[in-house]
């Protein structure tokens, strides 16, 4: 299936400096937001208590928040969990003595304001040491993924393409975290999983483009580097658009139908895939070209002549 059918390659590299400049500004803005506003870490990383309760009738979240505020839990996060009768309550970390009784205290406070009893579905407690360990392990997982991709692309292609690929992935991750910082969206384990999935998705898209760049360098001998890269990107544009569009359709359904707990995951992937499609075209390829990628770098090495081998034609 082909959405676009171009008679001539599109001139993507004409905008490479503008794209690199825009990406630089966005990355710096993301760093600034993270430094000033910070990341709104979820209870998975900071520690605290997650309580799932069931109501006999549709829950009034405003009344639930007010009840918890009156009970001394003004910092609680209250949201629907699946249906209008299921409510998820997140309470930040308190002292160990208070934490052990948080679940019973919350249920007691809610039952005093309800005509029908509120049932406790589950209570989960995450300690501060566990949260810190999850934060460190998550950062280490992203670092190892980027280093592994750097080595893989270097061995499969060429170091300039490797630098472009890793810069593209780092660009996607930083901008996604910048979005969560700017909007103060909760960053929990599901968002971390989305970012790791984004790294895998984005590198797959970049590798497809790099494969075609290598083929184009070997096939098109009378074209410039700009023209060769433009031809490679244009020839993969249908695949890129179809893959991104179908993936985002699924994520839109997840965002609207998956419930509150999946919103962060879907948001990270929706934004990350849009940014990743752009960075595969402009950031990865543009950086490789700026670093001086050439046709000679993509040609296979000449065959090594074995010692004593007679290369003359047999008479």
C-alpha positions in Angstrom: 0.0 0.0 0.0 1.4 3.4 -1.0 0.0 6.7 0.3 2.6 8.9 -1.5 3.9 8.3 -4.9 6.6 10.9 -5.7 8.2 11.3 -9.1 11.2 13.1 -7.6 12.7 12.7 -4.1 11.7 15.4 -1.6 14.4 17.8 -0.5 14.4 17.0 3.3 18.0 18.0 3.8 17.3 21.5 2.6 15.9 22.1 6.1 18.5 20.2 8.1 20.0 23.3 9.8 16.6 24.7 10.7 15.6 21.3 12.1 18.8 20.9 14.1 18.3 24.5 15.5 14.7 23.8 16.4 15.6 20.5 18.1 18.4 22.2 20.0 16.0 24.8 21.3 13.4 22.2 22.3 16.1 20.1 24.1 17.3 23.2 26.0 13.8 24.1 26.8 13.1 20.6 28.2 16.2 20.8 30.4 15.1 24.2 31.6 11.7 22.9 32.5 13.1 19.9 34.3 15.5 22.1 36.2 12.9 24.7 37.2 9.7 22.7 37.6 11.2 19.2 38.1 9.6 15.9 37.4 6.2 15.0 39.0 7.4 11.6 40.2 4.6 9.1 40.9 4.4 7.0 44.1 6.3 4.2 42.4 9.4 6.4 42.7 8.7 8.6 45.7 7.0 6.1 48.0 3.5 6.2 49.4 0.2 4.3 49.6 -2.2 3.4 46.8 -5.7 2.5 47.8 -8.4 1.2 45.5 -12.0 1.5 46.9 -15.4 0.5 45.5 -18.6 2.6 45.9 -22.1 1.2 45.7 -23.1 4.2 43.5 -21.2 6.4 41.1 -18.5 8.3 43.1 -18.5 12.0 43.5 -14.8 12.8 43.3 -15.1 16.3 44.6 -16.9 15.0 47.7 -14.2 12.3 48.1 -11.4 14.8 47.9 -13.1 17.1 50.5 -13.6 14.1 52.9 -10.0 13.2 52.6 -8.9 16.8 53.2 -11.1 17.0 56.3 -9.4 13.7 57.4 -5.9 15.2 57.0 -5.1 13.9 53.6 -5.3 17.1 51.6 -2.4 16.0 49.4 -4.2 12.8 48.2 -4.7 12.2 44.5 -8.1 10.9 43.7 -9.2 9.5 40.3 -11.6 7.1 38.8 -10.2 3.6 38.2 -12.1 1.8 35.3 -15.7 2.5 36.2 -17.5 5.4 37.9 -17.8 3.3 41.1 -14.1 2.4 41.4 -11.8 5.1 42.8 -8.0 5.0 43.1 -6.5 7.1 45.9 -2.8 7.9 46.0 -1.4 9.3 49.2 2.3 10.5 49.4 4.7 9.0 51.8 4.2 9.7 55.5 5.9 8.4 58.6 6.1 4.6 59.1 3.7 4.7 62.1 1.1 6.7 60.1 1.6 4.7 56.9 0.6 1.4 58.4 -2.9 2.8 59.4 -3.5 5.0 56.3 -5.7 2.4 54.5 -8.0 1.9 57.6 -8.1 5.6 58.2 -9.2 6.5 54.7 -11.9 3.8 54.6 -13.3 5.0 57.9 -13.3 8.6 56.7 -15.1 7.7 53.5 -17.7 5.5 55.3 -18.7 8.4 57.6 -19.8 10.4 54.5 -21.5 7.6 52.6 -25.0 6.2 53.1 -23.8 2.8 51.8 -20.5 1.2 52.9 -17.3 1.7 50.9 -15.4 -1.5 50.2 -11.6 -1.7 50.2 -10.3 -3.5 47.0 -6.5 -3.3 47.7 -3.9 -1.4 49.5 -0.3 -1.1 48.3 2.6 0.6 50.1 5.8 1.6 48.4 8.7 2.5 50.7 11.1 5.4 50.0 14.1 3.1 49.5 12.2 1.0 46.9 11.1 4.1 45.1 14.7 5.4 44.9 15.9 2.1 43.7 13.3 2.0 41.0 14.3 5.5 39.9 18.0 4.6 39.7 17.3 1.3 37.9 15.0 3.1 35.4 17.7 5.6 34.5 20.3 2.8 34.3 18.0 0.9 31.9 17.7 3.8 29.5 21.5 4.5 29.6 22.3 0.8 28.9 19.8 0.8 26.0 21.4 3.9 24.4 24.9 2.5 24.8 23.9 -0.9 23.3 22.3 0.9 20.4 25.4 3.0 19.9 27.6 -0.1 19.7 25.1 -2.0 17.4 24.7 0.8 14.9 28.5 1.3 14.8 29.1 -2.3 14.0 26.3 -2.6 11.5 26.7 0.7 9.7 29.2 3.5 10.5 30.1 5.6 13.5 28.6 8.8 12.0 25.3 7.1 11.6 25.7 5.6 15.1 26.1 9.1 16.6 23.1 10.3 14.7 20.9 7.4 15.9 21.8 7.9 19.5 21.4 11.6 19.3 18.0 11.1 17.8 17.0 8.7 20.6 18.3 11.0 23.3 16.4 13.8 21.7 13.1 11.8 21.8 13.6 10.8 25.5 14.5 14.3 26.6 11.6 16.0 24.8 9.2 13.4 26.2 10.4 14.0 29.8 10.3 17.7 29.1 6.6 17.5 28.2 5.8 15.6 31.4 7.8 18.2 33.4 6.1 21.2 31.6 2.6 19.8 32.1 3.4 18.3 35.5 2.0 14.9 34.4 2.7 12.1 36.8 5.8 10.1 35.9 5.4 6.5 37.1 6.5 3.1 36.1 4.1 2.9 33.2 5.6 6.1 31.7 9.1 4.6 32.2 7.9 1.5 30.3 6.6 3.8 27.5 9.9 5.6 27.2 11.8 2.3 26.9 9.3 1.1 24.3 9.8 4.4 22.5 13.5 3.8 22.3 12.9 0.5 20.6 10.3 1.9 18.3 12.4 4.9 17.3 15.6 2.9 16.6 13.6 0.5 14.4 12.4 3.4 12.3 15.9 4.9 12.2 17.5 1.6 11.1 15.1 1.3 8.2 16.1 4.8 7.0 19.8 4.0 7.5 19.5 0.7 5.5 18.0 2.6 2.6 20.7 5.3 2.9 23.3 2.6 2.6 21.6 1.1 -0.4 21.2 4.5 -2.1 24.9 5.3 -1.6 25.9 2.1 -3.3 23.3 2.4 -6.1 23.3 6.1 -6.9 26.9 7.0 -8.0 26.3 10.3 -9.7 24.4 12.1 -6.9 25.5 14.3 -4.0 25.2 13.3 -0.4 22.1 15.5 0.0 20.4 14.0 -3.0 21.2 10.4 -1.9 19.8 10.9 1.6 16.7 12.6 0.3 16.1 9.7 -2.1 16.5 7.2 0.8 14.1 9.1 3.1 11.5 9.6 0.4 11.6 5.9 -0.5 10.8 4.9 3.1 8.3 7.7 3.7 5.2 5.4 2.9 6.4 2.8 5.4 7.2 5.5 8.1 3.8 7.2 7.7 1.7 4.0 7.7 3.6 2.5 10.7 3.3 5.7 12.7 -0.3 6.3 11.9 -1.5 2.8 12.7 0.4 2.8 16.0 -1.0 6.1 17.0 -4.5 5.0 16.2 -4.1 2.2 18.8 -2.6 4.6 21.3 -5.5 7.1 20.9 -7.9 4.3 21.7 -5.8 3.3 24.7 -5.8 7.0 25.9 -9.5 7.4 25.8 -10.7 3.9 26.7 -7.8 2.5 28.8 -8.6 4.3 32.0 -6.7 6.8 34.1 -3.8 4.5 34.9 -2.9 4.1 31.2 -3.1 7.8 30.3 0.6 8.5 31.1 1.7 5.5 29.1 -0.4 6.5 26.1 0.6 10.1 26.3 4.3 9.3 26.4 4.1 7.1 23.4 1.8 9.4 21.4 4.1 12.3 21.8 7.2 10.2 21.5 6.2 8.5 18.3 5.3 11.9 16.7 8.7 13.3 17.8 10.5 10.1 16.9 9.2 10.1 13.3 10.5 13.7 12.9 13.8 12.9 14.5 14.4 9.7 12.3 14.1 11.9 9.2 15.9 15.1 10.4 17.9 14.6 13.5 19.5 11.2 12.8 20.2 11.7 9.1 21.1 15.4 9.4 23.6 14.8 12.1 25.2 12.0 10.1 25.5 14.3 7.1 26.9 17.2 9.2 29.5 14.8 10.6 30.7 14.2 7.1 29.1 10.9 6.0 30.1 10.0 2.4 29.6 7.3 -0.2 33.1 5.9 0.5 32.0 5.2 4.1 29.1 3.1 2.9 30.9 1.0 0.3 31.8 -2.5 1.3 35.5 -3.1 2.0 37.5 -4.5 -1.0 38.2 -8.3 -0.9 41.4 -9.2 0.9 43.8 -11.0 -1.4 45.2 -14.1 0.3 48.9 -14.5 0.5 50.3 -16.5 -2.5 47.0 -16.5 -4.3 47.5 -16.3 -8.1 45.1 -13.6 -9.4 46.2 -13.9 -13.0 43.9 -15.6 -15.4 44.6 -19.3 -15.9 46.3 -19.8 -19.3 
